Amino acid sequence: MFRKRPPPEEERRVRANDREYNEKFQYASNCIMTSKYNIITFLPVNLFEQFQEVANTYFLFLLILQLIPQISSLSWFTTIVPLALVLSITAVKDATDDYFRHKSDNQVNNRQSQVLIRGSLQNEKWMNVRVGDIIKLENNQFVAADLLLLSSTEPHGLCYIETAELDGETNMKVRQSVSVTSELGDPNNLASFDGEVVCEPPNNKLDRFSGTLYWREKKYSLTNQNMLLRGCVLRNTEACYGLVIFAGPDTKLMQNSGRTKFKRTSIDRLMNTLVLWIFGFLVCMGMILAVGNAGWEKEVGSLFQSYLAWDTPVNNFLFSAFLSFWSYVIILNTVVPISLYVSVEVIRLGHSYFINWDQQMFCSQCNTAAEARTTTLNEELGQVEYIFSDKTGTLTQNIMTFNKCSINGQSYGDLTDPLETQPKRLDFSPFNPLADPDFCFYDDKLLESVKVGDSCTHEFFRLLSLCHTVMSEEKSEGELVYKAQSPDEGALVTAARNFGFVFRSRTPGTITTTEMGRTVTYSLLAILDFNNIRKRMSVIVRNPEGRIRLYCKGADTVLLERLHPCNQEVMSITSDHLNEYAADGLRTLALAYRDLSEDEWEAWSESHRFADKATDCREDRLAAAYEEIEQNMMLLGATAIEDKLQEGVPETIAVLSLANIKIWVLTGDKQETAVNIGYSCKMLTDDMTEVFIISGHTVQSVRQELRRARERMIELSRTRDGVKEEGMQGWREPCFNGNGFKEGQEGGDTAGGSGGGVGKQLHGSPLPPPLPLSNLMDNISGEFAIVINGHSLAHALEADMEAEFVSTACACKAVICCRVTPLQKAQVVELIKKRKKAVTLAIGDGANDISMIKSAHIGVGISGQEGIQAVLASDYSFSQFRFLQRLLLVHGRWSYLRMCRFLCYFFYKNFAFTMVHFWFGFFCGFSAQTVYDQYFITLFNIVYTSLPVLAMGIFDQDVPDHRSLEYPKLYEPGQLNLLFNKREFFICIAQGIYTSVVLFFVPYAVLSNATQSNGVPLADYQTFAVTTATALVIVVSVQIVLDTGFWTVFNHVFVWGSLGSYFIIMFALHSQTLFRIFPNQFHFVGSAQSTLLQPVVWLTIALATAICIVPVLAFRFLKLDLKPQLSDTVRYTQLVRQKRRKPPGRNTGSAWRGTGSVSEGRLGARGGSRRSGYAFAHQEGFGELITSGKNMRLSSLALASFASRHSSSWIDTLRRKKHTHTPPSTSGECSPAPSFISVSVPPLSNSSSILGGSQETPIEEETVAAPAQNTQMIPASVTQTLPALAPDAEAPASQVSAQATSSGVLTPTASKSQGGDSPGGWTLSLGTVQEALFGWKVIASRASSSNSPGPTSIAKETNQIK
Amino acid sequence: MVKQESESTNRPDNTAFTQQRLPAWQPILSAGIVIPGFVLIGLAFIGIGVALLVTSRSIQVLELDYTGDSNGSPCSSCSQSVIANCKCSLNFTLTTLFQGPVFFYYGLSNYFQNYRRYGASKDDNQLYGDLSYFTSPSSSCSPYDYDSSKKPIVPCGSIANSMFNDTFTLTWTVNGTTNNVPLDGKGIAWWTDYNIKYRNPSVTPLKNAFNGTVKPINWAKPAYELDASDPSNNGFVNQDFLVWMRRAALPNFRKLYRRIDASGDYQKGLPAGNYTIDITYNYPVRAFNGAKKIVFSNVSWMGGSNEFLGIAYLVIGSLCVVMSVVMLIVYAKFKFPDEE
């Protein structure tokens, strides 16, 4: 902070191996310092910082005022004691924080790295690395600073890095050194390297670098492709050498992790506003009293001067009034007590600890507990309206597993018994010594088929072992490591490996595999690489027998179109299988081959070569060439890969959306992948009214698409509302009659393309689901989803389209943004923050999520595989997405509730306390005479009343944690900001002022004429003060007793302890002992005793208490009866049940918690349409990389000439392709429906043809179970079903079914389960039912103890499944 | 960057405290508690209110204003002039016995003993008998800390300076004979004031302690000569001084002047008859529209007369009962749909 900063750099000059030269520029060293203080600077700097807080300065100001004797209406210690307390608590907290920062800095700074110093490699600490040093990195090491890659052990100066810490992308990236330096090789050569780099000054742009290397009179331009950035990890590269360009704070990593923006909660902001208002109020009060003082001094005081002369400086009433104003400012300052801020901090700290301590947010696999990294945002967790989630690593585990396959019409991989808890895992080791021990597969039929030698099966796995771009590494015999570009490919090749078709190694021209123990080498003729448009990849190989075959794998939508007509039969069966797989949320691929004759190959090869050499439109020509040969293929089968969701993701999303939280997925992934995940985690469901896809490339088209989406929504919701009445009867029938419905649909569908949408549209419109009421907010009923890709988003985020985008997107239940950049993620968050004024939460795990994590109100980091950058930037971190529901619905809700109750009470308490002075002003000549003893004023807020309200603020619970998960609607008051807002504030204030009136006027009326029983009048000042103070303490204690809803032992101790401490301290302060020591400090000697022995005083206190509390009590009771809140009801039923001592016969809460097992994940999603996608997450261009041989070791590079063909252009190609990853024709290709609104799904249909070519699933009827998940109906159902919580289950059960019939929502489900369908059948719709009817679960399980028909069977099955 | 590597498990402790599962009492405002509670509170308040009212009614109070505002009143001549020790007398007649013990108060109104600067204008160290503060009184006493000749004033400050200095004697005329009613001035101040808070310096004779100081400007006699009849009742522990120094909370107040000594004829209180109060009128109040009065009162267990308390209790009690009925009706109509 105080370090002298050199002037900003214009450009940076770095000369290798020349420390003296580089030192001239005073570049930052590699030592990082995130700490703020050291031992010496701590006190001044910290105090300086603290007094920048307005509140602290204000109290300092008050303190100074109090030192002026004419003004001082209070002793100085009334302010300095709390102020000192506050300052020291904050200082201790800051010191601890800084200590930990010191510690982590030290740890990083002391990491070792190898530096080339004077020709030899020496170990140095990171902090000692200088700009211009050459350092050596080894495999899996962190890069210590921003380096210019000079050379590596890999050929061509290539090296691989993982940039997860920087940008969150887990796939490896290639970096290449400038060719001249890549030849330097060993340390000796490098030591004599004296090139000079001139480059841009330090900045935070991760993907950009420009500079020039001057060496041996030549210039070489440098780009980001030559840089290794701090925070990356070297992978698959034995070692490399780099020249340090930026070090320490100048590195891009550190430049990016600049000081985190200080986040404030909305309560904070509200509080600050209120505090300002209160200051205004304070000034008003001061003015009124000052005017009063002026009047009094003029009318009375001037005449009263014989007894009370004006002070010497005070020579007229106006000046007296002026002083009186300041005096009143001092004594009335307790309306905003300094302890408010401290208490808030303490409460938040407590809540943070509860988050850290929560075992249910502890992940035992990764051994990480949840962590509240900031302690200032807790209550905002209870107000979240929008969640922005990353996909990879957050929703999904980013682990792909080969799950099912269909070979020649035969499906494998289904569990024989879905209810069997632990299916037998196949053991491959005896059959195949090369098998990967981590591979899991459960269906032994497939293994049998391989063993028997079924030719199709063999060909299937042969394809998987050949058609890919995976690189293999064989450290020792049999110990294979695959380096896959995308996890999907890795999963497929690993599957082939385990089933006996082991991919061993490749050269640019050959692929060596071990097939059923026999080593076979294929010559690789061509790789027809993957890209977004093609959605498929092929290889052409020549087997040892000389037969040429093309193997192709790709998205079924594209592949099935290119099959030979004779495949019709297999195709239809495979199609069914694909539907099934997709319905399970799996990522599917279709596999096919084609035999090529030598002539065909020759001819095509020629045209391919021609296309490849073309200078213009090379891409298009190549694509055309590929297209030409990928025809008339023979279908082999299909694979299904599970993109493993994190545990409990669908459940969590269901619960969160029931809590009226809108979840937006922002992912860098492709649209297909994102949509797929959207379905598998239940964000998108098949019963959604419509899913819009916005993929325009121009402003106009995006605008048009958005507009059209909105029109559709309005139209659909209108028709829905309109036909609801008469539709009630009509629509239900086809739901039962699922088959007929389905067939009809399929007919329409096979028309394919745009016709599909229209066909379904016709089907859908007469059968709208019974969405109960239109969404009042946006006047839109029905469930819509919107999928928007990065290009369109860029347009949508432009200033003139923002509003349109927001209104469209916010009317949707689910929003998925794909292909978004980190910056766009942040922009979307900012947009919602700005437009909707809602509390946003961003959750992500990678560094690419940092921007949104930082810009959202609350950032949550998943401490997963992708480094901890996101965690470092986040406010909360934990390791599983599903903990989010607990964080929000339990901790957030409680925090909000507690904070609100705390604030309400606190403001009430202080107004009650302070306003008494105001009333007294009218009776004491507006002289700023305090009503109470000054010690009482000092201690009231910090001793007598602080702990009970703190205990309430920390421990209070209205309903237990599992209840708030069961009734997500309980979350709503937080979102609507109902518990503490300006209105509530005024109510509290009014109550406080009322209390102060009572507290002043009741003693006034009683004591003015009262006497002690020995005749001494009671109306002396000290008696009055003690009476009022005691009444105040008792009234506010009774009030906290009323406010506290959850009496733990701490509450008891604090409440009774505070009351006790009041009396003890008062008696102590009024004791003779203290008076004898300081006779001029303790004026009140004997007052406590003398006052509190009088029965009249106690009668007064009792009267005041009754007058203060009775109306509150009556009001609360009536409110509870007339307008109960959901939480009241839940709490009430809970207590009633407890009282009856009937143990709740249900497994509370756990249903949501951790059951995201394999079977559930797989089975839960049945009923979806086919969402096949070519699920490759990887970039294209690797095929070229392979065939060029660039990435192969020289030793294994037999065909050097082959490599020269493409020479060094591949990197450029790669980059070019990256920039054009979504060519304009995408929409036409990927979705057959007319470009923008590709889907027009009838409300009840199962299909949503986001990827086009949608077909009906064979299982249809389940989905009708929950067509309506409109949240609007929930409150109704809750209140109606609440009686069911009472132990007698019979009546409620019938009531529920009655309700079900009336609403038409539950009937299908209920009747289905009554019919005793297979358990599996039930499971399929379980997820959706859970979503729709949370209240139900309770009833159902409750009912399971009794024998009522209907829901009982459901409950039983529910239990079974769990 | 800093990966946490811990072999031991990070699992949080599974205690009731950390998991927020502390056993807790969760009160709820259920009808079963609130409605009977209101009835009980209401009845209790009504009971207390009745008792208070009855007690209060039995207390006799006699108030006599002697400010002398109007021309007809006995002390009007004294109030107009500024003669020291102006005499005037008030007559009143008791037709029945004024039940003892009877307390004799003087009352002042529109008098702001609770003004902040007034209240602060004293030196507690001085009053505690600390001689060092005799010569240098605290600045809080200003402008009554030093007189015009810079001599320290003891006792200093506004409160002491403005001490009430009217004196009264009470005579009872029965059957033509006039008897002096004995007034007891002992123990009219707080025990703690007399024994702890105020103290004379331990100098004998007391007069010597006041060497080099002057009496407060408004005082006729120095502090050590306040009570000529009783030497121990002088200095800072003079009962009248103590009573005055215990400042009132409100601008209209009364202070205990004397007790009627319950002896002889006055054992049961003040017997019926004609009484005369002879007043030495010194204390000017008309300048600030103040008023002075004399109050005779007796007490019960709950002190002096206090109509307000009884009425307030009755009102609140009845409101509670009414509220409970309202709540019962509401509850019967809109009760929780629970117990079926």
Interface residues (C-beta under 8 A of the other chain):
Chain A: P69 S73 S104 Q107 V108 F142 E165 G231 V300 G301 L303 F304 S306 Y307 L308 A309 D311 T312 S327 Y353 F354 N356 W357 D358 Q359 Q360 F362 S364 N367 T368 A369 I868 Q869 L872 W894 F923 C924 G925 S927 A928 Q929 F955 Q957 D961 V1002 Y1004 A1005 V1006 L1007 S1008 N1009 A1010 T1011 Q1012 S1013 N1014 G1015 V1016 P1017 L1018 A1019 D1020 Y1021 Q1022 T1023 F1024 A1025 G1045 F1046 W1047 T1048 V1049 F1050 N1051 Q1072 F1075 R1076 P1079 N1080 H1083 V1085 G1086 S1087 Q1089 S1090 Q1094 P1095 V1096 L1099 T1100 L1103 A1106 I1107 V1110 L1113 A1114 R1116 F1117 L1118 L1120 D1121 L1122 P1124 T1129 R1131 Y1132 T1133 L1135 V1136 L1282 P1283 A1286 D1288 A1291
Chain B: M1 V2 K3 Q4 S6 T9 N10 R11 P12 D13 N14 T18 Q19 Q20 L22 P23 A24 W25 Q26 P27 I28 L29 S30 A31 V34 F38 I41 F45 I48 L52 P101 F103 Y105 N110 Y111 F112 Q113 N114 Y115 R116 R117 Y118 G119 S121 D123 D124 N125 L127 Y128 D130 S138 S139 S142 P143 Y144 S158 N161 S162 G187 I188 A189 W190 W191 T192 D193 I196 K197 N218 R246 R247 A248 A249 L250 P251 N252 F253 R254 K255 L256 R259 P284 A287 F288 N289 S297 V299 S300 W301 M302 G303 G304 S305 N306 F308 L309 A312 Y313 I316 L319 C320 M323 V326 M327 V330 Y331 F334 K335 F336 P337 D338 E339 E340
